[in-house]
Amino acid sequence: MSNKPRVRSKLAKPAQEVAFQDLLGLLHKRQADVTAEEMLAIASNIVGKLVALQDQRYMTPAMAMEIVALNVENGNSQYTSLLMETKGTS
């Protein structure tokens, strides 16, 4: 058994949801000028920089990447479900 603390999924706090909505608004603002692929590259670059900014006394690179992986899965699942519920407009 590993002594490493496990990262647990948790619900977003209200301040986290506000930050998410702010970031989403910025993406929507630029969607006419930046492709989805480019947005993915930009977001990935930002995540890489945020990982590098973590306090290494408390967060190992492996712990940071586990948080990233869990949240990528969670975000993908949330939006996949949302898209499945949305009716097409054509």
Beta strands, then each sheet from edge to edge (+ up, - down):
end
